[in-house]
């Protein structure tokens, strides 16, 4: 991860896009550090929010697509759920449902996104809720960065 973080910082906004995309997949990556570092270096907070949000949403679409493929992979070593685990996951999702996608930005949010794909959530609804969540996250991060950086 240190290599990816260094690479992301050296690439500026393109690196932020890379970090935000990877962060929205099950791969380990932290886009917040890159975001704040670029904001501290004087990059436009609005541009950072737009770049990070778009890339993070695209990464979530990949994770959602992986969830859509879940039934096809069922029984293979790549499928993360046992039959009992899948029943529990479906019960959890039926209880918390679509609105849980507003937590797609949080740690563990990738699992919610993949589960949304597995549960065949309408793609437009998925995209709308994920866009709200991801954009709000980076907007709040920009505001925090502005407060910490004094403007």
HELIX and SHEET records of a PDB file:
HELIX    1   1 UNK A    2  UNK A   10  1                                   9    
HELIX    2   2 UNK A   13  UNK A   23  1                                  11    
HELIX    3   3 UNK A   31  UNK A   40  1                                  10    
HELIX    4   4 UNK A   45  UNK A   68  1                                  24    
HELIX    5   5 UNK A   70  UNK A   73  1                                   4    
HELIX    6   6 UNK A   83  UNK A   96  1                                  14    
HELIX    7   7 UNK A   97  UNK A  103  5                                   7    
HELIX    8   8 UNK A  109  UNK A  118  1                                  10    
HELIX    9   9 UNK A  123  UNK A  149  1                                  27    
END                                                                             
